[in-house]
Amino acid sequence: MNYRTIAKNGCTEEVIKKSRFICQAKRIYSEEEGRDFIAQIKKEHYKATHSCSAMIIGESSDIKRSSDDGEPSGTAGVPMLSVLEKNHLTNLAVVVTRYFGGIKLGAGGLIRAYSGSVASTIKALGMVEVKEQTGLKLELSYPQYQNFANFLSAHGLQEYDTDFSVHVTTTIYVDEKDIDRIQGSLNDFYQGKVTSRISGSQVVEIPAM
């Protein structure tokens, strides 16, 4: 398992030449779930002029769908889908609802508005890489743990299931190919005075740029 998607569901809004553009994004795992999401938003915004959409589903981006929902062909759904593709995102749907403000934007203006709305929302929500990684369970003394955040930061890692008792036990998850390298870095960082062992695997979400 290895794919990129949005860090969380959410919504942003902006006004362009008096038209309101409301972009809502949600993680989904099937086309049916995506269609239900789109239908829900259309129901909520039944007075809106348009609710254009795009979705990509599957770890290999197997399913791609888009809709202009009455806007001129190619000015909304496809540009929205293109933003998702350029960011290598999948397993999500985006809907941009437009309340027409009386000023026509033209084809170029519509493309910029719809694609820009999606891009702004993705930036606001953030992106993550979802992958299955191997766990390394560590046992640290309290003085060692005081410096542990520095090690995590240097290697772009996060800690999970940290327990404070006689010692501090915690788990980090790394790609299988990086286990030896990370264990070597741990030994260097703690001058060989650290205990680590492989402990299962887990699907984790890592912040992506």
DRENZA-48043 format. One record per residue (C-alpha): residue number from 1; chain; x, y, z. Coordinates in steps of 0.2 Angstrom, whole numbers, plus 5000, padded with zeros to 4 digits. Layout:
BEGIN
NUM,A,X,Y,Z
...
END
This chain:
BEGIN
1,A,5000,5000,5000
2,A,5007,5017,4995
3,A,4997,5032,4989
4,A,4995,5051,4992
5,A,4979,5059,4997
6,A,4973,5074,5007
7,A,4977,5075,5026
8,A,4959,5078,5031
9,A,4942,5082,5024
10,A,4938,5100,5023
11,A,4931,5115,5014
12,A,4937,5132,5008
13,A,4928,5147,5000
14,A,4932,5162,4989
15,A,4923,5175,4980
16,A,4929,5179,4962
17,A,4920,5193,4953
18,A,4905,5192,4964
19,A,4903,5173,4962
20,A,4905,5162,4977
21,A,4916,5146,4974
22,A,4915,5134,4988
23,A,4926,5119,4987
24,A,4923,5103,4998
25,A,4935,5089,4998
26,A,4933,5071,5005
27,A,4943,5055,5006
28,A,4933,5041,4997
29,A,4937,5023,4994
30,A,4924,5019,4980
31,A,4915,5027,4966
32,A,4899,5024,4975
33,A,4905,5034,4990
34,A,4911,5048,4979
35,A,4894,5049,4970
36,A,4885,5049,4987
37,A,4896,5064,4992
38,A,4893,5074,4977
39,A,4874,5071,4978
40,A,4874,5076,4996
41,A,4883,5093,4992
42,A,4871,5096,4978
43,A,4856,5093,4990
44,A,4864,5105,5003
45,A,4867,5118,4989
46,A,4851,5115,4979
47,A,4850,5134,4975
48,A,4868,5135,4968
49,A,4871,5138,4950
50,A,4883,5123,4948
51,A,4891,5110,4958
52,A,4906,5103,4948
53,A,4916,5088,4953
54,A,4931,5077,4951
55,A,4937,5061,4959
56,A,4951,5049,4958
57,A,4950,5031,4966
58,A,4962,5017,4968
59,A,4980,5016,4974
60,A,4985,5016,4955
61,A,4972,5030,4951
62,A,4962,5017,4942
63,A,4945,5027,4942
64,A,4944,5045,4937
65,A,4928,5055,4935
66,A,4924,5073,4932
67,A,4908,5083,4929
68,A,4906,5101,4922
69,A,4888,5101,4929
70,A,4881,5113,4916
71,A,4897,5124,4915
72,A,4904,5125,4897
73,A,4912,5109,4892
74,A,4930,5107,4899
75,A,4930,5123,4910
76,A,4927,5115,4927
77,A,4928,5096,4930
78,A,4943,5092,4919
79,A,4953,5107,4926
80,A,4949,5101,4944
81,A,4954,5083,4940
82,A,4970,5090,4933
83,A,4975,5098,4949
84,A,4972,5081,4958
85,A,4983,5072,4945
86,A,4997,5085,4946
87,A,4998,5083,4965
88,A,4998,5064,4963
89,A,4982,5062,4974
90,A,4970,5048,4974
91,A,4956,5041,4985
92,A,4947,5058,4986
93,A,4933,5068,4978
94,A,4931,5087,4976
95,A,4916,5097,4973
96,A,4916,5115,4969
97,A,4899,5124,4971
98,A,4897,5140,4962
99,A,4884,5153,4966
100,A,4884,5165,4951
101,A,4886,5183,4955
102,A,4881,5191,4939
103,A,4897,5193,4930
104,A,4903,5180,4917
105,A,4921,5174,4919
106,A,4923,5167,4901
107,A,4931,5150,4898
108,A,4948,5155,4904
109,A,4941,5163,4919
110,A,4931,5148,4924
111,A,4946,5136,4921
112,A,4956,5147,4933
113,A,4942,5148,4946
114,A,4938,5130,4947
115,A,4956,5124,4946
116,A,4962,5137,4958
117,A,4948,5133,4971
118,A,4954,5115,4971
119,A,4972,5120,4973
120,A,4969,5132,4987
121,A,4959,5118,4996
122,A,4972,5105,4994
123,A,4985,5118,5001
124,A,4974,5122,5016
125,A,4970,5103,5020
126,A,4988,5097,5017
127,A,4993,5080,5009
128,A,4999,5064,5016
129,A,5007,5048,5010
130,A,4998,5033,5016
131,A,5009,5017,5016
132,A,5012,5001,5026
133,A,5029,5002,5035
134,A,5038,4990,5047
135,A,5038,4995,5066
136,A,5054,4997,5076
137,A,5050,4996,5095
138,A,5063,5005,5105
139,A,5067,5005,5124
140,A,5074,5022,5130
141,A,5080,5029,5147
142,A,5072,5045,5152
143,A,5088,5055,5148
144,A,5088,5047,5131
145,A,5070,5051,5127
146,A,5074,5069,5131
147,A,5084,5070,5115
148,A,5073,5058,5105
149,A,5063,5072,5096
150,A,5079,5078,5088
151,A,5082,5061,5081
152,A,5064,5060,5074
153,A,5065,5077,5067
154,A,5082,5073,5058
155,A,5075,5058,5050
156,A,5057,5064,5047
157,A,5049,5051,5058
158,A,5035,5050,5071
159,A,5033,5040,5087
160,A,5018,5029,5091
161,A,5011,5020,5106
162,A,5023,5029,5118
163,A,5023,5021,5136
164,A,5031,5029,5151
165,A,5035,5017,5165
166,A,5052,5011,5172
167,A,5059,5015,5154
168,A,5051,5024,5139
169,A,5045,5012,5126
170,A,5039,5019,5109
171,A,5038,5013,5091
172,A,5043,5021,5075
173,A,5038,5015,5057
174,A,5050,5015,5043
175,A,5051,5007,5025
176,A,5057,4990,5026
177,A,5072,4994,5015
178,A,5077,5008,5028
179,A,5077,4997,5043
180,A,5096,4994,5044
181,A,5100,5012,5040
182,A,5088,5018,5054
183,A,5095,5006,5066
184,A,5112,5011,5062
185,A,5108,5029,5064
186,A,5100,5025,5081
187,A,5116,5017,5087
188,A,5126,5031,5081
189,A,5114,5044,5090
190,A,5114,5035,5106
191,A,5132,5028,5105
192,A,5126,5010,5104
193,A,5116,5011,5120
194,A,5099,5009,5113
195,A,5088,4993,5112
196,A,5077,4991,5096
197,A,5068,4977,5088
198,A,5056,4974,5073
199,A,5038,4974,5079
200,A,5025,4971,5066
201,A,5019,4983,5052
202,A,5006,4996,5051
203,A,4998,5008,5039
204,A,5004,5025,5043
205,A,5001,5043,5036
206,A,5016,5054,5033
207,A,5015,5072,5029
208,A,5019,5075,5010
209,A,5025,5091,5002
END
